[in-house]
Amino acid sequence: MTIRFINIHCYYRVTSNVMFDRESRDNYQLIIICSDLGTRPLSSQSVIYVKIIDDNDVTPTFDRKLYHASLAENNHVGADILQVQ
């Protein structure tokens, strides 16, 4: 992952050149270190926590548009009613 920092009126934007996939990893911890070019360089660091939210990129598909099921009135809790494909 490459991270770029763009200074726009003293604000910084972190951008990435890769797509994040929440199914493989849902959070990141980025350590940002800034330093100057002085003869005795000064530096500071900050930690940014990034939480990836899910984009429904895998839409479910089903064999049929509509499913019907019948069940007895006295089924036990947790009984299977219908299986969709």
N, C-alpha and C positions, 0 to 999 in steps of 0.2 A: 504494500500500500504506500502510495506517495501522498504526502500531505503538503499543500502549499498554503502559505500565509500571505494574504493580500492586505496591505495597509490602505484603508480608505477612511480618511478623516479620523485617525486614531482608533479605528475599529478593525478587527481582524476577522477574516473568514477562513475557516478550515474546509478545504475541499479534498475530495479523493478521486482517483482515477479508476477505482474498482467499484463494482456493484456489491452491496452487502446482502447476504442471504440469511434471514433470521432463522431459517431451519438449521443452518450449520453453526451459527453463533449469534446470540442476541444482545451482547453487550461488549463494549471495549473500554479500555482505560488508556487515554492518551496523555503522555507527559510532554508538556510544551516547555522548551528551554529557550530563552532569549538572551543574547549577550551582545555587547557592543565591541567596538574595535579599538578601545582605548589602550594606553600603554599598560595600565593595570585594568584588564577587562572586568566589567561588572556584568553580572548575569542574574537572572531570576527564573524561577520555574513555577509552573502551575499544572494541576492535573485536571483533565476534562473527562468526565464519565459520559459515554455515549450509549444510549439504549436504542436498539434497532426495533422499530415497530413493523408489524407484518403488513405487507401489501399482498392481497389475495392474488398471487401470481399463478396459482394452480387451482383453477376453477373446477369443482367436482362435476363429473358427468355421470348420468344414470342411463340404464337400458331403456326405461320407460319414463314418460312424463308424469304419469299418475299411478299410484299403487293403492290397492284396497286390502283391508284386513278385517277379519272378524275374530272376536275373542269371547271366551266365556265370562260370565259375570263374576265367578268366584275364582279367578286366576290368583296365584300367589304373587306377592310383590317381587319384582325382578324377573318375571317370566318374559321370555322372548315373544314378541308379537309379530314382527315382520323383518325380513332381511331384504335390503335393496342392493341392486348391482348396477 
